[in-house]
Amino acid sequence: MRGIWGLALSVSALAIACPASAQTLREAMIEAYNENPQLTGERANLRAIDENVAIARSEGLPNIGVQGNYTEFVVQRQDAFLVPDRAVTANLNSSLPIFAGGRIKNSVRAAKTRVAAGRANLRNIEADVFTQVVAAFNDVLRDEAIVQLNQQNVRALETNFRASSDRFEVGDVTRTDVAQSEARLALARGELRRAEAQLITSRETYLQVVGSPPGVLTPPPPLPNLPTEPQVAVATALNNNPALEAAERAREAAGLDVRSARAERLPTLGLVGQGNYFNYLGSIDTSLIGTPIPQSGQAAQAGLSFTVPLYQGGRPAAQIRQAQAREGVAIEQVTATERQVIARVRSAYATWQSSLRLIEAAEAAVAANTLSLEGVRAENSVGNRTIIEILNAEQELLDAQVRLVTARRDAYVAGFALLAAMGRAEAQDLGLDGGPLYDPVANYETIDKAWNDWDSRPAARPVATRTVDAPAQTPAVAPPTDPQLQRPVDTDPANPSGDVKTPR
């Protein structure tokens, strides 16, 4: 897919002449991949999940601690001849579990399984972010085209209104014709304002998702490897969809939690050791008994600690039942996710296919309405058509052109959503080359065998870019470049040369 995607971008770049500052869909995806806060936040969340492995494994490692005390015996008993006035004591305690009924082993396995689920969730977020980028990119292209069409329509209706006013002055049309032209022009100006507001919204959404304002956007490249049948798409999704993989991993981890809970009823065995030190700081008076008493000393013990739980008030059984219930939730979540993936794939496939048919229909409608408009103008010039029929033909052509650009947007977004649902819309699949890709395994390998209590990372810092300094977006657009969406502005059948008349 990487090669096909790159070839598609190269062909698109050669086929479409764009300014040097134009931004491609690939560039927008790279920027979002590196700086989208939803994605960078999920990476940080996965690093937190990685730490659960080290936390679970620490239960099976030695536990060593030192406790110290300094004591002043302020009031002594009258018969306490050998009690010191002060003392310093220190105790060294250590323990190492040897057998815990499988609780530690299953806890580590469950933590590792949840790491795999977290990686799948990261892939799913990545695909969702890319889908948002594709939608935002195509929304801007669509709304720019719609603004251009409405601007063109306003210019056409302004010319038509001026022509109608001129013809009214010479008695060629009635006041009603002029009023109809004026009313349609007012409505067109209102639609232009609405289209401009929608364009601003789409550009602000693009800024939110990508992290920088959209410049001149190039048409996106063709989508690669789209399926020919919905069954093929569903089969691919069931094998590759990251959300489904995450749910399956969560189910496995829940099963390991049940095993870990069962271990709470089993015996435990461990090594224990203890060392003691005392120092009375010369505060014992030995003159009363005439025998030297040691003022300091040490001792050490080592052995096995064996625990057999007999009754714990029903707590282990409750924990097992709770873990089993949560496993049931995880099992049902797999089914729910599977249903969601299947529905998403089939819906995206249907939307994609219907949008392709709509593109064909809209292209035919644009061609037919263009011909119809020309015919109505010509017939109006000989008195067979009225001004309102010209205005209606203008509106029908505009509607067909808007449907065409909307269908093109819908087809592309649905096609990419289909790839995402199939598990084929991640950075590796798309071959993004804006620097090294994020490797979730690298962080895991650094902490997998970590045992140092004093190990830490640098303080967390922002990764995603802020957009507070970005300027507010405007509805400014360049002239349209698609010939199929262009038409002559002049609508005066009495002025075939196209010269705009100035009203007297």
N, C-alpha and C positions, 0 to 999 in steps of 0.2 A: 504493500500500500504506500510505503514511503516513496518508492520510485515513481509510482503513478501520480501521487500528489504533487511531487516536485515537477514532473513533466507537465502536468496540467497547469501549474503556476507559470512555467516557462512559456507554454503555448499562449496562455492568457496574456502574459506580458508582451509577447510579440504581436499578438493580434490587436491589442488595444493601446493606442498611443496616449500616454498619460504624462502629466507634469513630473518633474524630478522629485517633487515633494509629496507625490501621491502615496497613500498608505495602502498596503495590501492586507488581505485577510490574514495571511501568515504573520505579518508583522504585528497585527493587533493581537493575535493569539500568543505570540511570544511575550509581548508586554504583559498580557494578563497572566500568563503562566508564571512570570517572575514576580509580579507585584499585586495580584488580586488578593485582597485581605481574606476572602473566604478560603482561598487555596492555601495561602501562607499560614492562616490560623489552623487549618486542618493538619498541616505538616507539624506544627507545634503540638497539637493534640496527639498525633501519632507518637511523637517523641515521649510524651507523658505516658502513653500506653506501654511503650518499650520498657519503661522503668519498672512496671509491674513484674517483669521477669526477675529482675535483680531483687526486688522486694520479696517475692515468693521464694527464691533460692536462698535468701539470707536466713530463712527459718532452719535450713539444714547445715549452716555453718557455725563454727564456734562462737560462743557468747562469753566475752571476758569483761570483767569490771572490777574496779577497786573502790572500796569504801573506807574512809578515814574518819577518826573522831579525836577530838581533844576534850578532855573532861576535867573539871575542877570539882573535887569533893569538898563542898563548902562546910557541911556539918557532918561529923563522923559519929558513929555509935560509940558508946563508952567502952564496949568490949571489942571494938574492931582494932586489934593491935597491928595487923598486917595489911590494912587497907591504905593505899597510897593517897597522898593529898591531891595528886594530879596524875593524868595518864594520857598517853598518845597511843592509839591503836589503829591498825590498818588491816583490812581483809581483802584478799584477792580471790574472786570467785570465777569459776569457768565451767562451762557445760557444752557438751557436743551430742546432739541427738544421733542415735544409731538406728533406731527403728521407731517410726511414728505411724505405722499402719497404712502407709501409702499416702498420707495426707499431704506431705511436702511434695512428693513426686508428682501427684496429680495437680496440686496447685501450680507448680511450675509448668506442667504441660498445658493447663488451662490458660495461664498467662501467655505462653507462646502462641497458643491458638488464637487468642484475642489480638495479639500483635498481627497475625495474618489477616484477621478480620479488619483491623484498623488500616492495613495497607490496601485492602479491597475497598474500604470506605474512602480512602484518599483517592483511589482511581475513579471512584464514582463521582466524587466532588470535582475532580479534574475534568471529567467528561461533561458534568453539568455546567461548569464555568465556561468551557469551550462552546457549549450549546448556547449559553447566554451571549457570548461574544458574537457568534454567528448570527443570532437573532438581532442583536443590537446593530451590528454592521449592516445587515440587510434592511433593517428598519430605517436606518439613516438614508440608505440608497433609495428605498421606496418613497420615503417622505420627501426627499429632495426632488425626485421625479414628479411627485404629485404637486408640489409647490410650483415647479416649472410648468406643468400642464395648466395649473390654475392661473399662473401669471400670463401664459399664452392665451388662455381663454378670456381673461380680463382685457388684454390688448385687442383681441379680436372683437369683443363686444363693445369696447370703446370706439373702435373704427366703425362698427356697424351702427352704433348710436349716432355718431357724427354723420354718417352717410344717410341715415334715416331722417335726421334733422334737416340736412340739405335737400333731400327729396321732398320733405314736407313743405319747405319754403317755396318750391316750384310746383307744388300741388300734385306730386307724383304718388304720395302716400298720405294716410290720414293721421290725425293726432293720436289715434289709438295705436297705430304702428310705432310711433315715437315713444309712447308711454310703455308699450311692451318691451321695446329695446332698453329703455331706461331701467325698468324693473328688473329685467334679466341681468343687466350690468350691476345693479346694486347687490343682487343675490350672489353674483360671481365674486364681487369684492369681499363679501362676507365669507364665502367659502375659501377664498385665498387667505384671509386672516386665520380661519380655523386650521387650514393646512399648515400655515407657518407656525402656529402654536404647537401643532403635533410634531413638526420637525424639531422645534426647540426641545420638546420632551424627549424625543428619540435621541437627540444629540447629548442631552444631559444623562440619559440612561447609558449611552455609550461611554461617556466620561466616567460614570460610576463603575461600570464593569471593567473597562480596559485600563483606566487610570490617566488617560490624557484625552484632550478634545479631538474629535474626528477632523482631519484635514480633508483633502481631496481623496475620496475613497475610490479605489479601482473596482471594477466588477469582479466578483469572486470567481475562482476557477471551478471547473466541473467537479462534482463529487465522485470519488472513485469507489469501485467495488460495491455498488448498490445492488441489492438482491433482485432477482427476477420474479420471485414468488414470496408471499408472506410466510409460507411454511419453512422456506429456507432461512428467512430472517429470524423466525422463532427458534429454530434449531440452533442457529449460531448464538443467539442471545442466551439460551439456556446453558450453553457451554462457556460463555465468555462474559456475561453481564456482571460487573463488579458488585452491584448491590445484592444480587442473588448469592454470589460467592461469600460476601460478608455475612449474610444471614446464615448460610450453611456453616461457616466457621463459628459463629456465635452459638449455634446449636451444639456443635462438638464441644465447645468450652463448657456449656451448661451441663452436658453429660459428665464431663470430668469433675465439675463441681459436686455432683452427686456422689462420686467415688470419694472425693475429699471429705465430704460430710460423713460418710459411713466410717471413716477412719477415727472419728471422735469416740467411737465405742470400743476401740481396740487398745491393747496394752501399748505402752511406750517404754523405750529403753534408751539410756543415754549415759555418756561418761560425765562425771562431775569431778571437780578438783577445787581445793580451797587452801589458801595460804594465809597465815595470821602473823602479825608482828605487834609487840607491845613494848612500851617504854614508860616507866614510872617517873622518869626525870629526877631520879635520886630522892623521891619524896617518901620512901618507906624508912621508918626509923627502926633499925635492927638492934639497937642497944638494949632493948628490953629483953630480948631472948638470947642475945650474944651469938647469934648465928647469922652469917651473911645471907642476904636474900637477893636473888638476881633482880636487877633493876630494869632489865630488858630481855627480850627473847623472841623466838619465832617458832612456828609450827606449820605443818603441811599435811593435807589429807587428799586422797584420791580414791575413786571407786566407781561403782555403777549405780545408776538411779533407775529403779524399775517401778512403773505405775500400772496398776490394773484397775480401770474404772468399774465399779460395781453398780452404782446407782447415781444418776446425775439429775434427778428430778424430771426426766422426760425431755431434757434439752437436746440431746443428740437426735432423738427420733423426730423432734419438731424441725431441727435443722435439715434432716434428710428429706422430710416431706416438703419443706420449703424449697429445697434445691430441685426436687422432682417436679414441683409445680412450675418453677422457673424454666426447667428444661421443656416442659409442655408448652410454655409460652414461646420459647425459641423454636420449637418444632412447628408450631402454627405460624410463626413469623416467616419461616421459610416458604410455607405454602402461600401466605399472603403476598410475599415478595415475588414469588414465581407468577402468581396471577397478575400482579401489577406489571411485571416485565412483559408478559405475553400481551396484555391489553395495550401497553405502551407501544410495543413493536407493531402490532396490527393496526393500531390507530395511526401511528406515524406513517406506516406503509400506505394506508388508505388515503390519508391526507396528501401524501406525496403524489400518489397516482391521480387523485382527483385534481390536484393543482396542475399537473402536466396536461390533463384534458382541458382544464380551464384556460391554460396558456394557449392551447390550440384554438379554443373557441374565441378567446379574447382577441387573438391575432386576426382571426377571420372577421370578427366584429369590427375591429379597427379599420381593416381594409374596406369592408362593406360600408361602414358609416362615412369613411372618407369619400368614397365614390358617391354615396347618397348626398352628402353635403354639397359636393360639386354639382350634382344634378339639380338639387333644389335651388342652388344659386342661379344656375343657367335657366331653369324654368321660371324663376321669379323675374328674371330680366325680360321675359316675354309675357309676363302677367299671369302665368299659370300657378304660381305659388305666392303665399303671403309672407310677410316678415316673420310672423310667429312660427311658421314652418321652418324658416331658416334658423331661428333661434332654437327650435326643438332639435333640429339636426345638429347644431353646434353642441348642444347639451348631450345628446346621445353619443356623439363622438368622444366628448370628454369623459363620459361615464365608461365607455369601452376602454379608453386609454388607461384610466385609473384602475379598472379591473385587471388589465394586462399587467401593470407593474406590481399590483398586489398579488396576483397569481404567481408571478415570477419569484417574489419574496417568499410566499408561502411554500412553494415547491422546494426551494433551496433549504429553508429552515426545517421543513418536515423531513427532507432527505438526510440532513445532518443529524436531526433528532433520531432518525431511524438507525444511523450508524452508531450513535451514542448508546441507544438501547441494546444494540447488538454487541456492545463492548469493543467497538472499533473506532473510537473517537478520543483516544488519549494521546499524550505527547509522543510516545514511542510510535504509535500507529501513524500519526500525522508527520513524523519525521521533522519536528521542529528543531532548528539548528541555531537558536539564539543563545548559545552557551551550553555548558553542561546541564543535563537534566537532573532534577532532584532525585537522589538515591536514598530511599528510606532504609535500605539495609545497612548503609554506612553507619548511621547513628546506632542502630541495634548492635552492630559488632563491637562498638566502643564500650557498651555498657553490659553486654551479655555476661561477661565473666568479672564484672566489677565487684570489688570487695572492700575497697578503701572507704572508711567512714568519712574521710575528709575530702573526698573528691567532689568537685562542683563544676558548674559551667559559668561562663560570663553572664552577667545580668541580661535579661531579655530586652531586646531593642526592637523598635518598629522595622518591619521589612516592607510592607505595602506602602505605596506613595499616598499622600493626602491630596485631595483635590480642592482644598480651600482656596488656594491661590490661582486656580484655573479661572479664566474669565467666564462670565455668563454667556451661554450659547445664543446665537442669533439665527434667524431664518435665511440668511444670505445664501444664495445658490448661484452656480454658474449656468450658462445657457445649456439646454439639453443637447446631448450628443447622439441619441438614438433616432435615426431617420424615421422610424415607424411611429414615433411619438411627436413628430413635428408636422405642422401644416401651415399654409399661408395665413397671414394675419388679416389681410384685406378681405372683407365680406361684402363689398359693394359691387353688385353685378353690373352696374352701369360704369364701373371703373376697372376694367380688366387689366389695365397696366399696373395696378397696385399702388398708384399715387394716392396718398392720404389727402383728402380734401379738408380745408379749414372752414368751419362753419362761420357764416356771416353774422 
